Amino acid sequence: MTPELAYQHLCEHYRETAYLREAQKLWFWDQRTMLAPKGQAHRAKQLAALARFIHARDTDPRVGEWLAQVEGSDLVADPRGPAAVNVREWRRRYEQSVRIPPELAHALAQAAAEGQTAWEQARARNDWPAFRPFLERIVSLKREQAAALGYDTEPYDALLDLYEPGERAAALAPLFEELEAALRGLLPRVNPDFRGGDGPLRGSFPRERQEVLVREAAAAIGYDFAAGRLDTTAHPFSIHLGVGDVRITTRYDENFLGSALFAALHEAGHALYSQGLPPEHWGTPRGEAVSLGIHESQSRLWENLVGRSREFWRFFLPRVRSLFPELGEVKPEEVYATVNQVRPSLIRVEADEMTYNLHIIFRFHLERELINGGVAVGDLPEAWNEAVRRSLDLEVPDDARGVLQDVHWSGGHFGYFPTYTLGNLYAAQLFFRAAAELGDLPAAVAQGDFQPLLAFLRQKIHALGSTLWPRDLVREVTGEDLSPRPFLRYLEEKFTQGV
């Protein structure tokens, strides 16, 4: 068989598998947004069955044979060419997949589907004991998965690598330590203007009008509603279901205007990345996002560096006031101060930019210990509460606002949390680089012109798919290695000055 024919077989095989993965994600989207409660148990079995079928395709021995035919050929001579990128990533994924027994793949999928439903119910009832056995099952299976995948230093690395290729816990720990120490030094220096409360955005804000506002904000920054939709869920997310179908979700609080808006900006940032991937490379790594850290850089950039900026509110506030005249003559500077309030919070998704990464860092340490065997699931609430005291100087009143607040572990997503902080760090580096190349970026934002920034990200990040791994990609775009310093510079410039 020629390398050309083997590569053609690989493309056909993985594109067929991509259709199945998209169906799998569609079932997940439906489960989290539309599915009736009595259908949840059966949906878990459906997802598990489909996962078994996909795993069989991922471990098909023919894939290994085809890869061997292509590797070393002229097709992959250019390391940045589409074929080389695809073969590199297919080899990596194939080696990961063949190490996972089919029974384990099936068990992981079913445990995740059941765990997420159990988490939703337990969180609503503040019932940790009801959720504990589900999490114990998931952690046990994730340890099995880590052992099967293999690792050089610690089990957690095997799971972290699934979300952030090439990343290791030992490399993140000193980076996060430096960031945490700097954040603790910055917090006492926050200008009093950012400690005044969020009064202007508290009140009565009917959901119907919020939905209009959220759609307009997402569309303004570039989200294409002809290629997606907006729905409601317990935990906001974005999901890429195929070419021309990238969906976002949010959740509404009729007493606080910022909740749905910023969740939607965040998820729209993810969606812009997905909508910007090259469709001609669909179904191959060359047409896929490279990592969750890079994905998170896009969402945090649009949510925070744009959506919480002075300039955004100079542009957007008139439309907000037209939909909510009860806001009166509130000024952009007042809203800017309101949406950037700094105060420790129990809830990660409600945390301000100064304290958000403290949430991530202690979760990183906890889940690392859970997988490596240093913390038992039964001890997790106590360990969580102690971490909140140490990191945020807060007391956790109940498990719903503590260990039950995040969806990630219920779905088996261990190794996911660090990508949030990586996303914040990457976002600052990318934004500063965009500003240097584009000129007066704040002026463009103040005029509601988001196209230059989006075009920069499309060219530098989205269009490249998985050509470069995360650290290499950001180094190429910005000329800098991964560092907390640009992010800390952004926080210092923003929060130590007055409004």
Secondary structure, 3 states (H helix, E strand, C coil): CCHHHHHHHHHHHHHHHHHHHHHHHHHHHHHHHCCCHHHHHHHHHHHHHHHHHHHHHHCCHHHHHHHHHHCCCHHHCCCCCHHHHHHHHHHHHHHHHHCCCHHHHHHHHHHHHHHHHHHHHHHHHCCHHHHHHHHHHHHHHHHHHHHHHCCCCCHHHHHHHHHCCCCCHHHHHHHHHHHHHHHHHHHHHCCHHHHCCCHHHECCCCHHHHHHHHHHHHHHHCCCHHHCCEEECCCCCEEEEECCEEEEEECCCCCECHHHHHHHHHHHHHHHHHHHCCHHHCCCHHHCCCCHHHHHHHHHHHHHHHCCCHHHHHHHHHHHHHHCHHHCCCCHHHHHHHCCCCCCCCCHHHCCCCCHHHHHHHHHHHHHHHHHCCCCHHHHHHHHHHHHHHHHCCCCCCHHHCCCCCCHHHHCCCCCCHHHHHHHHHHHHHHHHHHHHHCCHHHHHHCCCCHHHHHHHHHHCHHHCCCCCHHHHHHHHHCCCCCCHHHHHHHHHHHCCCC
